[in-house]
Amino acid sequence: MSALTSEKKARIFSEFGGNEKNTGSIEAQIALLTERINHISSHLQQNKKDFSTHRGLMKSVGKRKTLLTYLSKTNLMGYRALIEKLGLRK
């Protein structure tokens, strides 16, 4: 079964993007990637030799980092609020 059901995606988009139709919001995309990264990380703790999933995890982390960098340059207060809400950094 998929980690991200349509209900879970709609909840993430409504919480971080304003409404569930706002899927292009940077905050919503980062939140969705964070949810996916957390799920893949728990999978990799059980399956340590799954290297193709590890590569996908690294690509997702890089994509999230790029989006976070863009958000920090365009909206610093929104960036700080988002990383606090998601618990990404100290």
C-alpha positions in Angstrom: 0.0 0.0 0.0 1.2 3.5 -0.8 2.5 5.6 2.0 0.7 8.7 0.8 -3.0 8.2 0.3 -5.1 10.8 -1.4 -6.7 11.7 1.9 -3.3 12.2 3.5 -2.1 14.4 0.5 -5.3 16.5 0.8 -4.7 17.0 4.5 -1.1 18.1 3.9 -2.1 20.4 1.1 -4.9 22.0 3.2 -2.6 22.4 6.2 0.4 23.8 4.4 -0.9 25.2 1.1 -4.1 26.9 2.3 -6.6 24.6 0.7 -6.4 21.1 -0.8 -6.5 22.4 -4.4 -3.3 24.5 -3.9 -0.8 21.8 -4.8 1.7 24.1 -6.3 2.5 25.9 -3.0 6.2 25.7 -2.1 5.3 25.0 1.5 2.9 22.2 0.6 5.5 20.6 -1.8 8.1 20.7 1.0 5.7 19.2 3.5 4.8 16.4 1.0 8.4 15.6 0.3 9.1 15.5 4.1 6.3 13.0 4.6 7.7 10.9 1.8 11.2 11.1 3.1 10.1 10.0 6.6 8.3 7.0 5.1 11.3 6.0 3.0 13.6 6.4 5.9 11.6 4.0 8.0 11.6 1.5 5.1 15.3 1.7 4.8 15.9 1.1 8.5 14.3 -2.4 8.0 15.7 -3.0 4.5 19.3 -1.9 4.7 20.4 -3.3 1.3 17.7 -1.6 -0.8 20.0 0.6 -2.7 17.5 1.7 -5.4 15.2 3.1 -2.7 18.2 4.8 -1.1 18.9 6.5 -4.4 15.3 7.7 -4.5 15.6 9.0 -0.9 18.7 11.0 -1.8 17.0 12.5 -4.8 14.0 13.5 -2.6 16.3 15.1 0.0 18.0 17.1 -2.8 14.7 18.2 -4.2 13.5 19.3 -0.7 16.8 21.1 -0.1 16.4 23.0 -3.4 12.9 24.1 -2.5 13.9 25.1 1.0 16.7 27.2 -0.4 14.3 28.9 -2.8 11.8 29.5 0.0 14.5 31.0 2.3 15.6 33.5 -0.4 12.0 34.6 -1.3 10.2 34.4 2.1 12.4 34.2 5.1 9.7 34.4 7.7 7.7 31.6 5.9 10.8 29.5 5.7 11.5 29.8 9.4 7.8 29.0 10.3 7.9 26.0 8.0 11.0 24.4 9.3 9.7 25.0 12.9 6.4 23.4 12.0 8.0 20.4 10.2 10.7 20.0 12.8 13.5 19.9 10.2 16.3 21.9 11.9 17.3 22.8 15.4 
